[in-house]
Amino acid sequence: MNRDRRPGFSALLVFEIRKFAARPMPWCLLAAIVGVTLLLGLIRRAEDTGGESYELFAHLIARTLPFTAFVAMILGSLAVNHEVGAGSMRALLLRPVRRREIVLAKALLLAVFALLSGLTALFAAWAFTATVSDFGAVMITIEGLEPREVIPAAEMAELTRKLGLATLLPLLTAACFGLLISVLLESEGSAVATAIVGYLAMQVLGTTLPGAEAWLFPNHLHTALGHLDELAGQVIAHLAEVRDLGPTSAACLVPLAEALLFVLVAVAVFEKRKLPC
């Protein structure tokens, strides 16, 4: 980037992408997600528990997606403070670059990587399950209602896709939450520890405080995974809620709103913060 000319946001974003792509950690994490999925699938099959199709799929993503959320959050928690500590942020700020554009570029990159990681986990679980079983119609017992309802294969696939979308968005929020922590704390170790403690604290609060579950992003992920587990287990209490899922539903809009809030706060803090560089 030219030192005397203010680079555009697209140039800054390309610069961030090149730095990110040059690091081995993101690619190792994507490979780890695939490897863990395959390993868990093989272990599940070796146990001969009888889990097939959607049950096996739900089992796999219930273990890989929380791991993916932690990965996205930890990468986010190192996005700014790592460069400050390494001195590369100083070189960037010597150019006529707006601080808010730096944060926004990092936020966009982290969000894309979080979604890519989630899609990788979903695809790996789906691909493994499809090789060992068939996705077909499922007979569902809705709690409190009789008789049992048969959900055709096409609708089961659609409901699973909706729940998949609902599990992806909290990953984006986790990455943005980590980014905010990386702006607030200079120490990389403290940032990672704070992000993990904050994630776990929100998860606990969501299960103990009435109404908090709807507003704390870790619980959005676990709620969607719980619905999928119910659906796969053929006994579900929230079938109508799952059928109503969509881009404008609260399960999708609330995590996006939280992610935007985290990014805006990170921008405001980074604009005012004095950096040791």
FENQUINOR-V410804 format. One record per run of one state. SS is the DSSP state (H for helix, E for strand, - for the rest). FROM is the first residue (numbers start at 1). LEN is the number of residues. If there is no record, write none. Layout:
SS;FROM;LEN + SS;FROM;LEN
//
This chain:
-;1;8 + H;9;14 + -;23;1 + H;24;24 + -;48;5 + H;53;25 + -;78;3 + H;81;6 + -;87;1 + H;88;6 + -;94;5 + H;99;34 + -;133;5 + E;138;5 + -;143;6 + E;149;3 + -;152;1 + H;153;32 + -;185;3 + H;188;21 + -;209;3 + H;212;3 + -;215;2 + H;217;16 + -;233;2 + E;235;2 + -;237;2 + H;239;5 + -;244;6 + H;250;23 + -;273;5
//
